[in-house]
Amino acid sequence: MDEFEIDDIDEVIHGRLRLGVMAYLAGAEAADFNVLKARLQATDGNLSVHLRKLEDAGYVAIEKSFVGRKPLTRISLTEPGRAAFQRYLEAIGKLVESR
């Protein structure tokens, strides 16, 4: 347990929904809001709150546009977000290895 540091667990990412967003986006170029909402079984409001927290941390970029008259919100990982997710996975890996 000596190598594990609790402070290495990023609290911004660690929440279930935010972790789901990060994991999904790590494997995708970007995702539409409605795709994320469906995959993560989240409500509009709940997902919006968690995306805002990730955006405030600089981990995701949110682009709003229109397709015809229909709004489209696309979310993608930023480079700092990708690096933070990698650090998070490494920290969790150390926790698992130490067991």
C-alpha positions as CSV (number, residue, x, y, z in Angstrom):
1,M,0.0,0.0,0.0
2,D,3.0,2.3,0.2
3,E,2.8,3.4,-3.5
4,F,-0.8,4.4,-3.4
5,E,-1.6,8.0,-2.7
6,I,-5.2,9.0,-2.1
7,D,-4.5,12.5,-3.4
8,D,-3.7,10.9,-6.8
9,I,-7.4,10.2,-7.2
10,D,-8.8,13.1,-9.2
11,E,-12.1,14.1,-7.5
12,V,-13.4,15.8,-10.6
13,I,-13.2,12.6,-12.6
14,H,-14.0,10.1,-9.8
15,G,-17.8,10.7,-9.7
16,R,-19.7,7.9,-11.5
17,L,-21.2,10.0,-14.2
18,R,-18.1,12.1,-14.8
19,L,-16.0,8.9,-14.9
20,G,-18.4,7.5,-17.5
21,V,-18.1,10.6,-19.6
22,M,-14.3,10.5,-19.5
23,A,-14.2,6.8,-20.3
24,Y,-16.6,7.1,-23.2
25,L,-14.8,10.1,-24.7
26,A,-11.4,8.5,-24.3
27,G,-12.5,6.0,-26.9
28,A,-14.4,8.4,-29.2
29,E,-13.4,11.5,-31.0
30,A,-16.5,13.3,-29.7
31,A,-20.0,12.5,-28.6
32,D,-23.4,14.2,-29.0
33,F,-25.1,15.2,-25.7
34,N,-28.0,12.8,-26.4
35,V,-25.7,9.9,-27.1
36,L,-23.9,10.5,-23.8
37,K,-27.2,10.9,-22.0
38,A,-28.5,7.6,-23.3
39,R,-25.2,5.6,-22.8
40,L,-24.9,6.9,-19.2
41,Q,-28.6,6.7,-18.4
42,A,-28.6,10.3,-17.2
43,T,-31.1,13.1,-17.2
44,D,-30.5,16.3,-19.2
45,G,-30.0,18.3,-16.0
46,N,-27.8,15.8,-14.3
47,L,-25.5,15.3,-17.3
48,S,-25.4,19.1,-17.8
49,V,-24.2,19.7,-14.3
50,H,-21.4,17.0,-14.6
51,L,-20.3,18.3,-18.0
52,R,-20.0,21.8,-16.6
53,K,-17.8,20.5,-13.8
54,L,-15.5,18.7,-16.4
55,E,-15.5,21.8,-18.6
56,D,-14.6,24.1,-15.7
57,A,-11.7,21.8,-14.9
58,G,-10.6,22.1,-18.6
59,Y,-11.1,18.3,-19.2
60,V,-13.8,18.6,-21.9
61,A,-14.7,21.1,-24.6
62,I,-18.4,21.7,-25.4
63,E,-19.4,23.0,-28.8
64,K,-23.0,24.1,-29.4
65,S,-24.3,24.5,-32.9
66,F,-27.5,24.0,-34.9
67,V,-28.2,21.4,-37.6
68,G,-31.1,23.1,-39.4
69,R,-33.1,24.4,-36.6
70,K,-32.2,21.7,-34.2
71,P,-29.6,22.4,-31.5
72,L,-26.6,20.1,-31.4
73,T,-24.2,19.9,-28.4
74,R,-20.9,18.0,-29.0
75,I,-18.5,17.1,-26.3
76,S,-14.9,16.1,-26.7
77,L,-11.9,15.5,-24.4
78,T,-9.2,18.2,-24.3
79,E,-5.5,17.2,-24.2
80,P,-5.4,18.2,-20.5
81,G,-8.5,16.0,-20.0
82,R,-6.9,13.0,-21.8
83,A,-3.8,13.4,-19.6
84,A,-5.9,13.7,-16.4
85,F,-7.8,10.6,-17.3
86,Q,-4.6,8.7,-17.9
87,R,-3.3,9.8,-14.5
88,Y,-6.6,8.8,-12.9
89,L,-6.3,5.3,-14.5
90,E,-2.7,5.0,-13.3
91,A,-3.7,5.9,-9.7
92,I,-6.6,3.4,-9.7
93,G,-4.2,0.8,-11.1
94,K,-1.8,1.4,-8.2
95,L,-4.7,0.9,-5.8
96,V,-5.7,-2.4,-7.4
97,E,-2.1,-3.6,-7.5
98,S,-1.5,-2.8,-3.9
99,R,-4.4,-5.1,-2.8
